[in-house]
Each structure stands twice: as C-alpha cells, then as structure tokens.
C-alpha cells in the first residue's frame, strides 16, 4: 500500500510540467544561480523574447530594482513575483518579457 501511495505521488509531482514550473520559479527567484532561461524561452518559442527575458532576470536586474525601491525581502516564490507585478504598474512596464512570462500562466 505504501508503494502504491509513493508511486502515485511520484507520478503526480515528478511530471515534466511540474519540473518546468520549478525551473521557472528557480529562474525568477534565484537569478544568479540558475540557467533556466533557455528552457523557458524554448518552451514559449516566439511568444517571448528570450534575450530580453534573460536581460530582465540576469544579472538580476529585476531584483536589484526591487532593492532600490525598498521592497522588503527578496521574492522567494513565483507567487511573490506575481504579487509584486500586480501591485506595481511601473515594474510591469519596465520588464515586459517578465510580465508576459508571469501572466502567461494565468
């Protein structure tokens, strides 16, 4: 019975979709340690400008601007990024590819 439960959990959370979501979140929250931008731009193809997206989140342009604007703490989840972009129209305009990426999930 435990093997069945573990197998079910593994098949549900070890899918390519969950891995992709984890790659996106890692790219957005750990911009200096992750190389997931290529995976993201490959997935979205012509819908996103991969070079521009890389510029927005490498070398953490978005995060540096958050620090300058005195946002408290560094975003640690995809939800944090969504909340920031929801409340700050200026950031949405400054980082259009990041905004397209985030809103592409809704």
C-alpha positions in Angstrom: 0.0 0.0 0.0 2.8 2.4 0.8 4.5 1.6 -2.6 1.2 2.4 -4.3 0.9 5.8 -2.5 4.6 6.6 -3.2 4.1 5.7 -6.9 1.1 7.9 -7.2 2.8 10.8 -5.6 5.8 10.4 -7.8 3.8 10.2 -11.0 1.8 13.3 -10.0 4.7 15.5 -8.9 7.6 14.2 -11.0 6.0 15.1 -14.3 7.6 17.3 -17.0 5.0 20.1 -16.2 6.0 20.3 -12.5 9.7 20.3 -13.5 9.1 23.1 -15.9 7.2 25.1 -13.2 10.1 24.5 -10.8 12.5 25.7 -13.5 10.6 28.9 -14.0 10.3 29.6 -10.3 14.0 28.9 -9.8 15.0 31.2 -12.7 12.9 34.1 -11.2 13.8 33.7 -7.5 17.5 32.7 -7.8 18.6 34.7 -10.8 22.3 34.4 -10.3 22.4 30.6 -9.8 20.0 29.3 -12.3 20.4 28.7 -16.1 16.7 28.0 -16.8 16.1 31.0 -19.0 16.9 28.9 -22.1 14.4 26.2 -21.1 11.8 28.9 -20.6 12.4 30.6 -23.9 12.5 27.3 -25.7 9.1 26.4 -24.2 7.4 29.7 -25.2 9.2 30.0 -28.6 8.3 33.2 -30.4 5.9 34.3 -27.7 8.7 35.6 -25.6 12.0 37.3 -26.5 14.5 35.0 -24.7 17.4 37.5 -24.9 15.3 40.3 -23.4 13.9 37.9 -20.7 17.5 37.0 -19.9 18.4 40.6 -19.6 15.4 41.2 -17.2 16.4 38.4 -14.8 20.1 38.1 -15.4 22.1 39.5 -13.8 19.1 40.1 -11.5 18.1 43.4 -12.9 14.6 42.9 -11.6 15.9 42.1 -8.1 18.3 45.0 -8.0 15.5 47.4 -8.8 13.3 45.9 -6.1 16.1 46.6 -3.6 16.4 50.2 -4.8 12.7 50.6 -4.5 12.9 49.3 -0.9 10.7 46.2 -1.3 11.1 44.2 1.8 12.9 40.9 1.3 13.8 39.1 -1.9 11.0 37.2 -3.7 11.2 33.5 -2.8 8.4 32.1 -4.8 6.5 32.6 -8.1 3.6 33.9 -6.0 5.8 36.7 -4.6 6.7 37.8 -8.2 3.0 37.8 -9.2 2.1 39.9 -6.2 4.8 42.4 -6.9 3.8 42.8 -10.6 0.2 43.0 -9.6 0.8 46.0 -7.3 3.5 47.8 -9.3 2.5 49.0 -12.8 5.9 50.6 -13.3 7.7 47.3 -13.0 5.2 45.7 -15.4 6.2 48.3 -18.0 10.0 48.1 -17.3 10.0 44.3 -17.6 7.6 43.4 -20.3 9.0 39.9 -21.0 9.0 39.0 -17.3 5.4 40.3 -17.2 4.4 38.2 -20.2 6.0 35.1 -18.7 4.2 35.6 -15.4 0.8 36.4 -16.9 1.3 33.6 -19.4 0.5 31.2 -16.6 -3.0 32.7 -15.9 
